[in-house]
Amino acid sequence: MEINQALRPTDLGSRMEQFWKVSGTKIDMIAGSYDNSKGSPVCTVDGIYTAGRAWTDWTQGFQYGSAILQFDATGDERFLELGRTATLDRMTAHLTDFGVHDHGFNIVSTYGNLWRLMNEGGIEEDPRERRLYELALKVSGAVQARRWTEIGGGLGYIYSFNGRHSLFVDTIRSLRSLALAHLLGHVLRDDAQREVSLLERLKQHAVSTARHCVYYGEDADIYDVRGRVAHEALFNVADGTSRCASTQQGYSPFSTWTRGLAWAICGFAEQLEFLRACPDEEVRAVLLEAARAVCDFYIESATAADGVPYWDTGAPGLAAMGDWRSVPADPFNEREPVDSSAAAIAAQGLLRLGTYLGEQRYVSAALTVASALFAAPYLSESPTHQGLLLHSVYHRPRGWDNIPPGHSIPCGESSMWGDYHARELALLIGRLAGGGPYLTFFSGGEGA
């Protein structure tokens, strides 16, 4: 990745202005035409959002959370009303969804953003409405924390929808649900009516992810590369022992699915922010080592020159693309698709870690990625395309992504998570450029 060290948040002002203008039109298009009876929108096909082949119902929070972020950035109350009404009308079932590891996606993106805005003074204080948001966040955090597998050594993890044996790297971002419920004074009560600390489960899951999904190139990982990430870690649930690495959406367990890498980058960085006041220095040290490793790997090995990655670092077609890291990513090539959603997620994490550490290298890397994403060929300005961020990939191994006529790989489509995280990234950059307080999911709450 070729980092533009001269970039500062204020340098993206004109692109940000155009970004939010385009973003609003996309939200209006979806709200005016999407049939919610078909399920939550997942990806576009020929520019139109469809429910697609969803594993779980994990994208609806991004749909309505996007409207809330649009209001946050622009002050247009139409979007607040859209996001708030849809949250109250359609997100309730997600609160008690015991079958997924996605509460940080669905619930924090909706109820959490509304709670944050009230804390920041972005929306009017309403005690009854506040209690509703806080009740939702408490329930969500406890439900998410109940999906628990212990692995010994005082550790455990929130298991994925694949089963108790499965730890997904993605779930590091759902720790936001546990964090907010803990901040609000909530605990989980187990079958024996014992109180279970949500903060302790958050820390245990984060450490388990750092130890079993991230490689460090030393000791037991000496055969591997520092900062590489496995999508899934598998365990023997009978005795809690680690068995092997796996992947669901990547090319192989021994290459790096770049959106999984991005979830790790973003998740570790924001948990470091949340745990800033945490007296557990050992946990913070583990998370910081993991955060540095994954960010360095992204910058040094995982992306093209403009900071946009292809879908997997081991994707076989990359071998035929020459020195692909030395040139900007080409979403229209005929070998391997890029994943702009991974870039948007990773950029936010890079920006957070750089701000947390006061290290300009990570900040500049994030802004380099954002500069690429907030312009052609990634920003969708077509008046008929419902997506915001083009060239997102969902599930390459299962063939779930649309391949347009005349192409041999997926390109030109958008995803709900890619569009949402592009908006989160833009809002964070706008705040850093002078548009408000530093943006965190726990803004207005006290640290851990």
DRENGUMAR-370254 format. One record per residue (C-alpha): x, y, z. Coordinates in Angstrom, 2 decimals, decimal comma, always signed. Each point is the difference from the previous one (the first is absolute). Example, Ala and Ser with C-alpha at 12.3 -4.5 7.8 and 13.67 -1.06 7.14 Angstrom:
% DRENGUMAR-370254
<node <+12,30; -4,50; +7,80>>,
<node <+1,37; +3,44; -0,66>>,
//
This chain:
% DRENGUMAR-370254
<node <+0,00; +0,00; +0,00>>,
<node <+1,34; +3,42; -0,95>>,
<node <-0,97; +2,28; +2,88>>,
<node <-0,56; +3,68; -0,73>>,
<node <+1,63; +1,44; +3,11>>,
<node <-1,13; +3,53; -0,84>>,
<node <-3,73; -0,73; +0,27>>,
<node <-1,96; +1,51; +2,87>>,
<node <-3,73; -0,37; +0,78>>,
<node <-0,71; +3,52; -1,23>>,
<node <+1,47; -0,88; -3,42>>,
<node <-2,99; -2,23; -0,73>>,
<node <-2,56; +2,78; +0,48>>,
<node <-1,27; +0,22; -3,59>>,
<node <-0,20; -3,76; -0,36>>,
<node <-1,86; -0,28; +3,29>>,
<node <-2,54; +2,59; -1,08>>,
<node <-0,70; -1,94; -3,19>>,
<node <-0,01; -3,29; +1,91>>,
<node <-2,81; +1,06; +2,33>>,
<node <-2,00; +1,45; -2,88>>,
<node <+0,18; -3,29; -1,88>>,
<node <-0,60; -1,96; +3,20>>,
<node <-3,31; +1,75; +0,64>>,
<node <-1,31; -0,79; -3,46>>,
<node <+0,83; -3,69; +0,46>>,
<node <-1,83; -0,19; +3,33>>,
<node <-3,04; +1,67; -1,55>>,
<node <+0,06; -2,41; -2,95>>,
<node <+0,00; -3,06; +2,22>>,
<node <-2,65; +1,36; +2,37>>,
<node <-2,25; +0,81; -2,91>>,
<node <+0,19; -3,33; -1,80>>,
<node <+1,25; -2,87; +2,14>>,
<node <-2,55; -2,66; +0,98>>,
<node <+0,82; -0,82; +3,64>>,
<node <-2,27; -3,07; -0,11>>,
<node <+2,73; -1,72; -2,03>>,
<node <+2,48; +0,26; +2,89>>,
<node <+2,86; +2,35; +0,77>>,
<node <+1,93; +1,43; -2,95>>,
<node <+3,44; -1,56; -0,30>>,
<node <+1,67; +0,72; -3,36>>,
<node <-0,88; +1,63; -3,29>>,
<node <-0,62; -1,93; -3,18>>,
<node <+0,26; +2,18; -3,08>>,
<node <-0,09; +2,99; +2,34>>,
<node <-3,18; -0,96; +1,88>>,
<node <+0,08; -1,17; +3,61>>,
<node <-1,27; -3,54; +0,56>>,
<node <-0,30; -2,27; +3,01>>,
<node <+2,51; -2,29; -1,65>>,
<node <+1,17; -3,20; +1,64>>,
<node <+0,30; +1,06; +3,60>>,
<node <+1,44; -2,44; +2,55>>,
<node <-1,59; +1,95; +2,82>>,
<node <-1,97; +3,21; +0,17>>,
<node <+3,06; +2,14; +0,72>>,
<node <-0,36; +3,00; -2,32>>,
<node <-3,23; +1,74; +0,98>>,
<node <+1,75; +2,07; +2,65>>,
<node <+2,29; +1,39; -2,69>>,
<node <-3,01; +1,03; -2,08>>,
<node <-1,61; +2,11; +2,72>>,
<node <+3,26; +0,96; +1,66>>,
<node <+1,06; +1,60; -3,28>>,
<node <-2,94; +2,41; +0,19>>,
<node <+0,99; +0,93; +3,56>>,
<node <+3,59; +0,65; -1,07>>,
<node <-1,28; +2,12; -2,90>>,
<node <-1,89; +2,19; +2,46>>,
<node <+3,07; +0,17; +2,25>>,
<node <+2,15; +1,26; -2,87>>,
<node <-2,49; +2,36; -1,67>>,
<node <-2,62; +0,99; +2,56>>,
<node <-2,78; -0,96; -2,40>>,
<node <-2,77; -1,14; +2,36>>,
<node <-1,73; -2,04; -2,71>>,
<node <+2,71; -2,59; +0,47>>,
<node <-0,28; +0,07; +3,79>>,
<node <-3,72; -0,68; -0,26>>,
<node <+0,60; -2,81; -2,49>>,
<node <+2,69; -1,66; +2,11>>,
<node <-1,75; +0,45; +3,34>>,
<node <-3,42; -1,16; -1,20>>,
<node <+1,42; -3,06; -1,78>>,
<node <+2,09; -0,89; +3,05>>,
<node <-3,03; +0,06; +2,29>>,
<node <-2,28; -1,75; -2,49>>,
<node <+2,28; -2,67; -1,44>>,
<node <+3,05; -0,68; +2,17>>,
<node <-1,72; -1,40; +3,10>>,
<node <+0,28; -3,63; -1,11>>,
<node <+3,77; +0,36; -0,30>>,
<node <+0,31; +0,80; +3,72>>,
<node <-0,74; -3,57; +1,04>>,
<node <+1,57; -1,79; -2,96>>,
<node <+1,95; -2,69; +1,84>>,
<node <+1,15; -1,65; -3,23>>,
<node <+2,55; +2,54; -1,25>>,
<node <+3,29; +1,65; +0,92>>,
<node <-1,07; +3,24; -1,72>>,
<node <-1,49; +2,19; +2,76>>,
<node <+2,76; +2,57; -0,36>>,
<node <-0,98; +0,40; -3,63>>,
<node <-3,79; +0,13; +0,33>>,
<node <-0,60; +1,58; +3,39>>,
<node <+2,90; +2,41; +0,54>>,
<node <-0,46; +1,36; -3,52>>,
<node <-3,61; +0,96; +0,81>>,
<node <-0,94; +0,28; +3,69>>,
<node <+3,65; +0,69; +0,82>>,
<node <+0,35; +2,87; -2,45>>,
<node <-3,22; +1,58; +1,27>>,
<node <+1,21; -0,31; +3,60>>,
<node <+3,35; +1,51; -0,96>>,
<node <-1,64; +2,94; -1,76>>,
<node <-2,10; +0,73; +3,06>>,
<node <+3,12; -0,08; +2,17>>,
<node <+1,77; +2,39; -2,35>>,
<node <-2,94; +2,39; -0,19>>,
<node <-0,57; -0,78; -3,66>>,
<node <-3,64; -0,83; +0,70>>,
<node <-2,26; +1,40; +2,68>>,
<node <+0,11; -1,61; +3,43>>,
<node <-3,05; -2,14; +0,64>>,
<node <+0,13; -2,07; +3,23>>,
<node <-2,52; -2,59; -1,21>>,
<node <+1,72; -0,41; -3,34>>,
<node <+3,39; -0,24; +1,72>>,
<node <-1,27; -2,79; +2,26>>,
<node <-1,26; -1,87; -3,04>>,
<node <+3,39; +0,19; -1,74>>,
<node <+1,80; -1,01; +3,17>>,
<node <-2,33; -2,94; +0,62>>,
<node <+0,61; -1,21; -3,55>>,
<node <+3,77; +0,27; +0,42>>,
<node <-0,07; -1,85; +3,32>>,
<node <-2,05; -2,86; -1,43>>,
<node <+2,16; -0,25; -3,12>>,
<node <+3,26; -0,12; +1,95>>,
<node <-1,22; -2,77; +2,29>>,
<node <-1,48; -2,04; -2,87>>,
<node <+3,24; +0,27; -1,94>>,
<node <+2,14; -0,96; +2,99>>,
<node <-2,10; -3,12; +0,62>>,
<node <+1,44; -1,66; -3,14>>,
<node <+3,01; -1,12; +1,98>>,
<node <+2,61; -2,75; -0,26>>,
<node <+2,71; -0,33; +2,65>>,
<node <+3,45; -1,09; -1,13>>,
<node <+1,97; -0,07; +3,24>>,
<node <+2,66; +2,31; +1,32>>,
<node <-2,71; +2,41; +1,08>>,
<node <-1,02; +0,63; -3,61>>,
<node <-2,98; -0,58; -2,24>>,
<node <-1,73; +1,39; -3,04>>,
<node <-3,35; +0,93; -1,51>>,
<node <-0,53; -2,88; -2,40>>,
<node <-1,12; +0,56; -3,57>>,
<node <-3,20; -1,24; -1,58>>,
<node <+2,01; -3,02; -1,19>>,
<node <-0,10; -1,40; +3,54>>,
<node <+1,74; -0,08; +3,35>>,
<node <+3,26; -1,16; -1,56>>,
<node <+0,34; +3,09; -2,20>>,
<node <+1,62; +3,36; +0,74>>,
<node <-0,35; +2,56; -2,82>>,
<node <+2,41; +2,92; -0,22>>,
<node <-3,02; +2,14; -1,07>>,
<node <-1,48; -0,18; +3,48>>,
<node <+2,64; +2,34; +1,43>>,
<node <-2,30; +2,77; -1,30>>,
<node <-3,02; -1,37; +1,87>>,
<node <+1,80; +0,63; +3,29>>,
<node <-1,52; +3,46; -0,26>>,
<node <-3,28; -1,50; +1,22>>,
<node <+1,63; -1,39; +3,14>>,
<node <+1,85; +3,27; +0,56>>,
<node <-3,11; +2,16; -0,08>>,
<node <-2,04; -2,36; +2,18>>,
<node <+2,84; +0,02; +2,53>>,
<node <+0,20; +3,80; -0,07>>,
<node <-3,70; +0,08; +0,77>>,
<node <+0,54; -2,13; +3,09>>,
<node <-1,41; -3,24; -1,37>>,
<node <+1,13; -3,57; +0,69>>,
<node <-0,91; -3,42; -1,37>>,
<node <-1,61; -2,50; +2,37>>,
<node <+0,82; -3,62; -0,81>>,
<node <-2,08; -3,11; +0,66>>,
<node <+1,14; -0,10; +3,61>>,
<node <-0,96; +3,68; +0,43>>,
<node <+3,64; +0,99; +0,30>>,
<node <+0,94; +3,44; -1,26>>,
<node <+2,30; -0,10; -3,01>>,
<node <+2,02; +3,13; -0,74>>,
<node <-0,48; +1,19; -3,58>>,
<node <+3,28; +1,88; +0,21>>,
<node <+1,85; -3,20; +0,91>>,
<node <-1,57; -1,86; -2,89>>,
<node <+0,92; +2,86; -2,32>>,
<node <+3,63; -0,15; +1,11>>,
<node <+0,14; -3,79; -0,19>>,
<node <-1,43; -0,08; -3,50>>,
<node <+2,38; +2,74; -1,19>>,
<node <+3,03; -1,83; +1,40>>,
<node <-1,17; -3,33; -1,44>>,
<node <-0,33; +1,64; -3,42>>,
<node <+3,45; +1,54; +0,28>>,
<node <+1,56; -3,34; +0,94>>,
<node <-1,82; -2,33; -2,35>>,
<node <-0,92; +2,06; -3,10>>,
<node <+3,10; +2,18; -0,32>>,
<node <+3,50; -1,22; -0,89>>,
<node <+3,18; +1,67; +1,25>>,
<node <+2,83; -1,71; -1,86>>,
<node <+1,68; -1,26; +3,16>>,
<node <-0,16; -2,83; +2,54>>,
<node <-2,83; -2,33; -1,11>>,
<node <-0,62; +2,23; -3,02>>,
<node <+3,59; +0,04; -1,22>>,
<node <-1,03; -1,65; -3,27>>,
<node <-2,47; +2,78; -0,76>>,
<node <-0,05; +3,75; -0,68>>,
<node <-0,51; +2,64; +2,67>>,
<node <-3,46; +1,53; -0,18>>,
<node <-1,62; -2,63; -2,18>>,
<node <-3,53; -0,84; +1,12>>,
<node <-2,05; -3,21; -0,09>>,
<node <-3,71; +0,48; -0,51>>,
<node <-0,94; -2,82; +2,37>>,
<node <+1,64; -1,84; +2,88>>,
<node <-1,37; -3,47; +0,84>>,
<node <+0,00; -1,57; +3,47>>,
<node <-0,81; -3,31; +1,65>>,
<node <-2,93; +1,04; +2,17>>,
<node <+0,46; -3,04; +2,26>>,
<node <+3,29; +1,24; +1,41>>,
<node <+0,38; +3,51; -1,46>>,
<node <+3,15; -0,75; -1,98>>,
<node <+0,84; +1,78; -3,21>>,
<node <-0,11; -2,31; -3,03>>,
<node <+0,64; +1,96; -3,18>>,
<node <-0,64; +3,08; -2,08>>,
<node <-2,80; +0,10; -2,53>>,
<node <-1,84; +2,38; -2,27>>,
<node <-3,51; +0,42; -1,34>>,
<node <+0,35; +2,94; -2,36>>,
<node <+3,73; +0,02; -0,70>>,
<node <+2,05; -2,00; -2,49>>,
<node <+1,70; -2,21; +2,58>>,
<node <+0,90; -0,11; +3,71>>,
<node <+3,58; +0,80; -1,01>>,
<node <-0,74; +3,19; -1,88>>,
<node <-1,76; +3,10; +1,28>>,
<node <-3,57; +0,86; -0,89>>,
<node <+0,35; +3,76; -0,05>>,
<node <-3,38; +0,89; +1,46>>,
<node <+0,81; -2,24; +2,97>>,
<node <+3,28; +1,89; +0,31>>,
<node <-1,95; +3,27; -0,14>>,
<node <-2,38; -1,09; +2,79>>,
<node <+3,05; -0,73; +2,14>>,
<node <+1,59; +3,38; -0,79>>,
<node <-3,15; +1,91; +0,87>>,
<node <-1,05; -2,16; +2,95>>,
<node <+3,31; -0,02; +1,85>>,
<node <+0,47; +3,75; -0,47>>,
<node <-3,41; +0,98; +1,33>>,
<node <+0,27; -2,39; +2,95>>,
<node <+3,31; +1,62; +0,90>>,
<node <-1,86; +3,33; +0,02>>,
<node <-2,72; -1,46; +2,18>>,
<node <+2,45; -1,64; +2,42>>,
<node <+2,18; +3,10; +0,33>>,
<node <-1,02; +0,34; +3,65>>,
<node <+0,14; -3,77; +0,62>>,
<node <+2,44; -0,92; +2,79>>,
<node <+0,75; -3,35; -1,68>>,
<node <+3,29; +0,90; -1,64>>,
<node <+0,63; -3,60; -1,09>>,
<node <-3,16; -0,02; -2,12>>,
<node <+0,79; +3,38; -1,51>>,
<node <+3,51; -1,18; -0,87>>,
<node <-1,36; -3,07; -1,80>>,
<node <-2,50; +2,06; -1,98>>,
<node <+2,58; +2,64; -0,90>>,
<node <+2,42; -2,64; -1,29>>,
<node <-2,79; -1,49; -2,13>>,
<node <-1,15; +3,41; -1,25>>,
<node <+3,50; +1,00; -1,08>>,
<node <+0,60; -3,35; -1,68>>,
<node <-3,18; +0,00; -2,09>>,
<node <+0,35; +3,67; -0,97>>,
<node <+3,63; -0,49; -1,05>>,
<node <-0,92; -3,07; -2,04>>,
<node <-2,77; +1,91; -1,76>>,
<node <+2,34; +2,86; -0,90>>,
<node <+3,01; -2,10; -0,97>>,
<node <-1,48; -3,12; -1,63>>,
<node <-3,77; -0,07; -0,45>>,
<node <-0,86; +2,84; -2,37>>,
<node <+0,71; +1,56; -3,33>>,
<node <+1,84; +3,32; -0,16>>,
<node <-3,12; +2,08; +0,74>>,
<node <-0,84; -1,97; +3,15>>,
<node <-2,89; -1,95; -1,52>>,
<node <+0,35; -3,79; +0,37>>,
<node <-1,07; -2,88; -2,14>>,
<node <-2,36; -2,41; +1,74>>,
<node <+2,70; -2,37; +1,29>>,
<node <+3,78; +0,28; +0,17>>,
<node <+0,29; -3,57; -1,33>>,
<node <-2,56; +0,29; -2,77>>,
<node <+1,48; -2,16; -2,78>>,
<node <-0,49; +2,50; -2,80>>,
<node <+2,31; +2,51; +1,67>>,
<node <+3,00; -2,07; -1,13>>,
<node <-0,83; +0,90; -3,60>>,
<node <-0,34; +3,72; +0,73>>,
<node <+3,69; +0,81; +0,36>>,
<node <+1,06; +2,42; +2,72>>,
<node <-3,58; +0,91; +0,91>>,
<node <+1,03; +1,69; +3,24>>,
<node <+1,94; +2,70; -1,86>>,
<node <-2,96; +1,38; -1,96>>,
<node <-3,50; +1,13; +1,00>>,
<node <-2,60; -2,74; +0,34>>,
<node <-1,90; -0,76; -3,20>>,
<node <-3,62; -0,96; +0,72>>,
<node <-0,58; -0,75; -3,70>>,
<node <+2,81; -2,52; -0,43>>,
<node <-0,91; -3,51; -1,19>>,
<node <+1,82; -1,98; +2,72>>,
<node <-1,06; +0,87; +3,56>>,
<node <-2,55; +2,42; +1,51>>,
<node <+0,94; +2,80; +2,34>>,
<node <-1,93; +0,52; +3,23>>,
<node <-0,67; +3,66; +0,61>>,
<node <-1,98; -0,84; +3,15>>,
<node <+3,16; -1,44; +1,55>>,
<node <+1,79; +3,24; -0,84>>,
<node <-2,67; +2,15; +1,69>>,
<node <-0,01; -2,11; +3,16>>,
<node <+3,79; -0,16; +0,17>>,
<node <+0,41; +3,73; -0,58>>,
<node <-2,11; +0,77; +3,04>>,
<node <+2,11; -2,32; +2,13>>,
<node <+3,25; +1,48; -1,29>>,
<node <-1,28; +3,48; +0,78>>,
<node <-1,03; -1,00; +3,50>>,
<node <+3,27; -1,74; +0,82>>,
<node <+2,03; +2,89; -1,36>>,
<node <-2,01; +2,48; +2,06>>,
<node <+0,18; -2,21; +3,10>>,
<node <+3,79; -0,33; -0,26>>,
<node <+0,71; +3,43; -1,45>>,
<node <+1,77; -1,67; -2,96>>,
<node <-0,43; +1,82; -3,29>>,
<node <+0,93; -3,03; -2,13>>,
<node <-3,28; -1,73; +0,77>>,
<node <-2,02; +3,21; -0,34>>,
<node <+1,55; +0,76; -3,38>>,
<node <-0,61; -3,57; -1,16>>,
<node <-3,68; +0,32; +0,93>>,
<node <-0,35; +3,29; -1,86>>,
<node <+1,75; -1,48; -3,04>>,
<node <-2,62; -2,76; -0,10>>,
<node <-2,86; +2,48; +0,55>>,
<node <+1,28; +2,23; -2,79>>,
<node <-0,24; -2,95; -2,38>>,
<node <-3,44; -1,14; +1,17>>,
<node <-1,70; +3,40; -0,06>>,
<node <+0,52; +0,43; -3,74>>,
<node <-0,35; -1,96; -3,23>>,
<node <+0,01; -2,91; -0,60>>,
<node <-1,26; -0,76; +3,53>>,
<node <-2,49; +2,77; +0,81>>,
<node <-3,19; -0,75; -1,89>>,
<node <-1,47; +3,13; -1,53>>,
<node <-2,33; -1,80; -2,41>>,
<node <-3,59; +1,27; +0,41>>,
<node <-1,33; -3,56; -0,43>>,
<node <+2,43; -1,97; +2,18>>,
<node <-1,22; -0,41; +3,61>>,
<node <+3,42; -0,77; +1,43>>,
<node <+2,42; +2,59; +1,37>>,
<node <+3,35; -1,81; +0,03>>,
<node <+0,63; -2,04; -3,14>>,
<node <+2,01; -3,21; -0,37>>,
<node <-0,89; -1,72; +3,25>>,
<node <+0,17; -3,81; +0,28>>,
<node <-2,15; -2,22; +2,22>>,
<node <+0,88; -3,69; -0,36>>,
<node <+2,38; -0,85; -2,83>>,
<node <+0,37; -3,74; +0,78>>,
<node <-3,76; -0,56; -0,17>>,
<node <-0,49; +2,14; -3,06>>,
<node <-2,49; +2,32; +1,67>>,
<node <+1,18; +3,16; -1,78>>,
<node <-1,39; +1,32; -3,25>>,
<node <+2,24; -0,21; -3,05>>,
<node <-1,12; +2,57; -2,60>>,
<node <-0,24; -0,96; -3,67>>,
<node <+3,34; +0,24; -1,73>>,
<node <+1,99; -0,62; +3,19>>,
<node <+1,43; -3,13; +1,57>>,
<node <+0,07; +1,20; +3,62>>,
<node <-2,38; +1,93; +2,29>>,
<node <+0,27; +3,78; -0,33>>,
<node <-2,16; +3,10; +0,02>>,
<node <-2,23; -1,03; +2,92>>,
<node <-0,50; +1,24; +3,56>>,
<node <-0,75; -1,51; +3,41>>,
<node <-1,89; +1,32; +3,01>>,
<node <+3,04; -0,42; +2,27>>,
<node <+2,29; +1,70; -2,51>>,
<node <-2,32; +2,98; -0,40>>,
<node <-0,52; +0,31; +3,75>>,
<node <+3,69; -0,17; +0,86>>,
<node <+0,86; +2,51; -2,71>>,
<node <-2,41; +2,35; +1,79>>,
<node <+1,54; -0,75; +3,40>>,
<node <+3,44; +0,70; -1,45>>,
<node <-1,17; +3,27; -1,56>>,
<node <-1,65; +1,12; +3,24>>,
<node <+3,15; -0,74; +2,00>>,
<node <+2,18; +1,91; -2,46>>,
<node <-2,44; +2,90; +0,10>>,
<node <+0,17; +0,11; +3,78>>,
<node <+3,81; -0,02; -0,12>>,
<node <-0,06; +2,82; -2,54>>,
<node <-1,82; +2,17; +2,52>>,
<node <-3,61; -1,02; -0,23>>,
<node <-0,62; -1,12; +3,57>>,
<node <+1,25; -2,20; +2,83>>,
<node <+2,06; -3,09; -0,72>>,
<node <-2,33; -2,76; -1,13>>,
<node <-0,23; -3,21; +2,02>>,
<node <-2,81; -2,52; +0,43>>,
<node <-0,05; +0,88; +3,71>>,
<node <+0,05; +3,80; -0,42>>,
<node <-1,55; +1,62; +3,03>>,
<node <+0,45; -3,10; +2,12>>,
<node <+2,81; -0,51; +2,47>>,
<node <+2,92; -2,30; -0,75>>,
<node <+0,23; -3,58; +1,18>>,
//
